[in-house]
Amino acid sequence: MDRKNEKDLSIVVSLYNEAESLPELIGWIQKVMEREGYDYELILVDDGSRDGSWDTILELAKSDTNIHGISFRRNYGKSAALYCGFEAASGRVVVTMDADLQDSPEEIPAMYAMIVGQGYDIVSGWKQHRKDNKLTKNLPSKLYNATARLITGLKLHDMNCGLKAYRNEVVKNIEVYGEMHRYIPYLAKNAGFDKITEKPVHHQKRKYGKSKFGINRFINGFLDLLSLWFLSTFGKKPMHFFGLTGTLTFMAGGIIAVWLIASKLVLQSQGLKFRPVTDQPLFYLAIAALIIGVQLFLSGFIAEMISRSSADRNRYNIRERF
């Protein structure tokens, strides 16, 4: 749907099987928006629900022209839902929140003011007092966020909080894919939007249904974080990693092999007892290092060729020009 960029606020809600909570959530959002007098749009992205969520959205949209919907034919995941929601958003400020009633729309005005009034690019919610199970959610979340802070350099206590506010320019200049919705602040930072802060938000217990995320999300999240760090650091210069690592590995293997051969020749020339080079396990480790070094170097070379052929190799986010 093509709409002019004339809204104060776009609220993007990704959902999967949340038919029970939708009427209450939308009513709550409407109440807050009317009280604050915002010109807004509510974009509901149904990620392939099978419980009638889309029918509920269609019914609610009949009485409110601010409601817009996107329905996936199957479940693609939260990143895909946010990508399509961001693409459709036309508001000056874009707010994301979950549909399970654990995020409070009452937090939106303060977050909006921090973007518009204080000039932040992103305001990330911080669920200081979580209402989840401490063993399965709280403790893994603390470990996960500590690791994320270490790798990304962003001092956010709750990187994966669904309640966030963005300047419109931010969501139009990042690409959310795979499972990278957990790291949108880091994606934004890498795109040059570094005015990022957090705001403590109220967190509520789930009222309907059950969580769609298990403990495996923390393992996948850690692997995604490493991938994102590697791509952001070496994505446009893969030879700097593979070439350097390969060269050092090759040199280490070469030095060890030369040392073993030289030692054998010196002992042999002096008539001393020596051990054949091929009888020494260290020699085979040296050969392995030489082979691995060559493979790493060639991998970097091939990756560099691919990077140079990429269509977006010269894509840069320009702040302004005159």
N, C-alpha and C positions, 0 to 999 in steps of 0.2 A: 504494500500500500504506500503510495507516494503522498507525503504530507509535508507542508512547509514547516520550516524550523521556527515555530512561533510559540511553543509551549514553554512554561516555566520549568516543568518537571515531567520526566518520563519514569514510570515505575515498571521495572521488568521483573516479572515473577515466573521462574521456571518451575514446573510441577510435574509430578508423576503419581497418578492414583491418589489424588487429594480431593475427591469430589465432596467429601463430608465437610472439609474445612473451608472450601471456597466461598460459600455464601457469607460466613462470618468474617472471613478475611477481607473480602471485597467491601462489605458493609463498614468495617472498621476503617479501611483506607478512605472510603468515601466521606466518612464522618470527619476525619482529620483534614482532608483536602478542602472540604467545604468550610470548616472552621478557620483555616488559614487563608482561604481565598486564592488558592493556586489555580492557574490554568494548566491542567495536567492531562496526561494520558496514562492509561494502565494497560500494559502489554502483557498478556498471559500466554506463555509458551507451553503447550501441552506436549510433553515428551513421550508420546505414544501410550497414553494411559488406556487402561482396559476396564475402568470402573465407572465410566460415564462422566468423567471430568469435563470432556469437551462439550457434552450436551448441557452440563451445568453452566459452562462459560457462555454458550450460545443463548441460553435462557436469561442469564443475568445481563448480557449485552443488549437485550431488547429494551431495557429500561434505562440504559446509561450509555450515551454515545461516546463517553471517554474510554470505554472498554474496547480493546482490540485483541484479537486472538490469532495465534499461530498454532497449527496442529501438525505434529509429525505422524507419518504413517506407522512408524515403529519407534522403539526406544533407542535414542542415539546417545543420551547422556547429557549431563548438565552443561558441559562446555558448548555443545552444539546448540542447546537451547539459548544460552546466553549470547552466542555469536549472532543468531538470528534476531534475538531481542535487541541487541546493540545496533544491528543493521537497520532495524525499523525505528529506533528511538529518535525523536526529533526535539526533545526537551533540552533546555539550557543545562540542566543537571539531570543525570541519569542515576536512579537508585535501584539497586537489586535487593531482593529479599526472597526468602523461602516461603512456601505456601502452607507450611505445617503449623502456623500460628505461634511458633516459637520466637519469631522476630516481631517486634512491636512497631507498627506504623507511627506510634507516638514519637519515635526517635527521628523521623524524617525531617521535621522542620529545623531542628538544631543542626542536623547534618547538612541540610540545604544551605543554611546560613553560613556554615563554615566554608563551603565551596564558594558561594557568591560573595559573602562579606569579608572573609579572611584570605581568600585567594588560593585555597588548597586545590590540588588536582584530584586527590583521592582522600576520602575520609573512610577509614575502615572501622567497622564495629568491633568492639572488644567485649566478649561475654565474660566479664569478671567473675560472676557467680553463676556457673552453669547449673542447669537443672537436669543434667544427664547422669547416667550411672558413673560413679567415680572410677570404678575399676576398668570398665570397657571404653569409656569416652574421655574422662577428665585426665587421667594419668598419661595415656598414649598421646592425647592432644598437647599436653605440656611438653613432652619429649619431642614431638613432631615440630612444634612451634619454636622450641629452642634450637633445633637443628636448622630450621628455615631461617631464623635470624642470623645464625652463624654463616650460612652459605650466601644468603642474599644481601646481608648488610642492612636490611630493613628492621628497625626496632619496633616490630609489631608483635603484640602478645597473642593475636588470634588471626593468623594469616588466612584461615579458611572460613572465617565468619561470612555467612551469606548476605548479611546486611551491610551494604557499602554504598557510598555516594561518589559519583564521578563527574568531573567536568565533561561535557559532551565531546569535546575535542579528544579526550583520552580514549573513549570507547570506539571512536572512529579511526584511531591510529594504531590499534593493537589487534592481533588476531588470536582469538581464543579457540583452541583446538584440542583434540584428544581428551586429556583429563587436566588441562592447564588452568581450569577455572579456579583451582586452589591458589594459583600464583599470579593472579591478575595484577596485584601491586608490583610484583617483580617484572612482569612483562611491561608495565607502564614505565617503571624506572629505566629499563633498558631502552625504551623508546624516547627517553628524555624528559619524562614527566616525574620530577623528583620531589614535588611538594606534596608529600604523603604524610598523613597523620592518622591517629586513631581516636575513637571516642568510646568510652564505656557505655554499653547498652544493656537494657533489661532483657533477660533471657527467661523464657517460660517453658514449662513442661509441655510435652506433646499432648494434645487434647484428643486427637483422632488418629486411628491407624497406628502404624509402626514405622520406625526409621528405615530408609531405603539403603543405608550405608552400613557395612560391617567393618570388622577390625582390619580386613585386608586393605581398606582404603589408606591406612597409614603406611603400609608397606609400598603400595603402588604410588602413594604420594611422595615418599622418599625417593623412589626411582625416577619419578617424573621431575623432581627437583634437581637431581643430578643431571638429567638429560637437558633440562632448561639451562642450568648453569654452564654446561659444556657448550651448548649451542650459542648462548649469548657471549661466551668468552672466545670460542674458537670457530664459530659458525662461518665467519667470513675469512678466516685465516687458519684453516685446518693444518696446513703445513707447519705452523708454529708449534703445534702439539705433536703430531705424528712424526714430523721430520726431526724435531729435536729429540724426542724419545727414541726414535729409531737410530739416529746417529749415535746417541750415548750408549744404547744397547750394543750396537755394532762395534763401537770402539772398545767397550768393556770386554766383549768376546774376543776381539782381535788382540788386545793387550794380554789377556790370559793365555791365548794360544801361542803367541810369540814368546811369552815368558816360559811356558812349558817346554817349547822346542829349544829355546836358548839354553835353558838349564840342562836339558839332556845333552846338548852338544858340548857344553863346558865340561860336564862330568866325564863325557866320553873322551874328550881330548886329553884329559888329565889321567886317563886310565882308571878312573874310579867307577864304582858300581853305580849303575843308573837304572831307572825304571822306564820301560818303553812308554812313549807319550800316549799311545793308543790304549795302554792298560790303565790309564788314570781317568777316573770319573770326571774330574775337573775339565779334561779336554773335551768331553762330549757336551758338558754344560757350555763351554766356550763356543763350540760349533752351533749349539742351539741358539745362543745369544746372537751369533752372526746372522743366522737365518731369520730369526725374529726381527732383528734390527733392519734387515733389508726389506722384510715384509711391511713393517711399520712405515718405513720411509716411502715405499711405493704406494702404500695406502694414503699417506699424506699427499703425495704427488697427484694421485687420481682424484682425491677429494678436492684438491686445489683446482684442478681442471674443471671439475663439475661446478665448483663455486664460481669460477670465472665465467662459466656459461649460463649461470642462473639469471633468470629474467629480472630479479629484484636485487642484483648485485650492487646497483647504484641507487637503491631506494633509501632515502634519508628523510627524517622528519624535520622540516624547516619551521622554525618558530615564526619568523616573519621576514619580509624582504621589502626593499623600497627602491 
